[in-house]
Amino acid sequence: MENITNKKVLVIGMGKSGIAAAEALLAAGASVTVYDKKNREDLPSGLAVSLEQKGAESCFGHDPEHPEMFDQVIMSPGVPVELPFVQAAKAAGAEIIGELELAYRMGRGSYAAITGTNGKTTTTVLTGEIFKAAGRLTEVVGNVGVAVITKALEASEDTWLVTECSSFQLDTTADFRPHVSALLNLTPDHLDRHKTFENYADAKGKIFANQTEEDFFIVNADDAPSMEQAKKCKAVVVPFSRKQELDFGCFVKDGKLVIRPVQGDPSVLVEICAADEIYIPGNHNLENALAASAVSYFAGIEPAVIAQVLKTFRGVEHRMEYAGTLNGVRFVNDSKGTNPDAAIKALEAIKGGILLIAGGYDKGSSYEEFIAAFGGKVKALLLMGKTAPKIKEAAEAAGFSPIYMLKDMEECVREGLRLAEEGDTVLLSPACASWDMYSCFEERGEDFKNRAKALGAVL
């Protein structure tokens, strides 16, 4: 456990992870300054006073005047390290890390860490449920909305921290070493922050950077960019595939999810369950189930326990979440579909006609493949948010119509219902982040569900 007593630390960003990091550092005796670009009156009520009463210095609404004074800077995931005062602190010798790295250093427990462009939350929560069903002391943390440090400090050596890791979180790691890690897939995302796909992929690859041959790295054999990252890994590389039989790893054979656990001995085959017994539907969820099964099996969990959870796990909120039916029209909340590839997977999973609500904050994505995936299923495109004109342009270039440019979620849901016929689905799968109109994708998903409910949709 790192000794940070009297260390001068700047904590940047007063979201969940920043607040948790600041409180942990203060409790451990560090000299803490908290920063947020918002003015103190715009922060959650009482937050500034609470931190100051615990001993923090505060810097809200303006840059720190003397960044060279800090020994360490803790970055919140949404804040870019290119900020001038962060770079000034770094030039003066400060270490720049994130809350995930801090939690790893200060806390206890073993890590099962999961990353990828899409499927992270579902796979992380599913894996956590398997670990719990196996009787493991388990905390599900990270990008799922629970700051890692809040649970790492409470953990024992026997605790497993099943951790969803974003590229932003991994980018600010240094020593972080999970015993089992997983890379689900890689498609262009967050290019507004990482600038190039290569930078983004390399940030994701940091999940295995400190692993050794005693550890396991689970990777999607069907995804070429992920397999390219795997070439750099020193851990035991365990591939998974829904498309091909493997000599080693987790895959589908004769309609069953199976594991070949011994490299070089294809005669050993462990059966988990039939693929059609997995409760959550869609090929993307089959991939999530394969990854979760591999993580769990190579962490030492029995196949029967894995099968039991796969057959009963109902998914996570805001990811292909059923939000009710009205006049034979289903409403599905896929607010977690924050990039085109995730939204494509949602389109593939739905049967019947779709009235698609999309648009939001622009992360630098292109939308040609997204439009191409409509495949005759999308009957109308209902657009809102900053990316609405960009998506409209891509749709028109592909010859798609009709397209509706709408003001907000209420208009989108109403128009979707008006255009729908019995058997259709009004789907929120934005292919964009939420930050132009909402504080987070959860708030956007709740708005969709509330609008559907207000119209009379019944679960």
Secondary structure by P-SEA (a helix, b strand, c coil): cccccccbbbbccccaaaaaaaaaaaaaccbbbbbbcccccccccaaaaaaaaabbbbbccccccccccccbbbbccccccccaaaaaaaaabbbbbcaaaaaaaacbbbbbccccccaaaaaaaaaaaaaaaacccccccccccccaaaaaaacccccccbbbbcaaaaaacccccccbbbbcccccccccccccaaaaaaaaacccccccccbbbbbccccaaaaaaacccccbbbbbbccccccccccccccccccccccccccbbbbcccccccccccaaaaaaaaaaaaaaaaacccaaaaaaaaacccccccccccccccccbbbbbccccccaaaaaaaaaaccccccccccccccccccaaaaaaccccccbbbbbccaaaaaaaaaaaaccccccccccaaaaaaaaaaacccccccccccccccccccccaaaaaaaaaaaaaaacccc
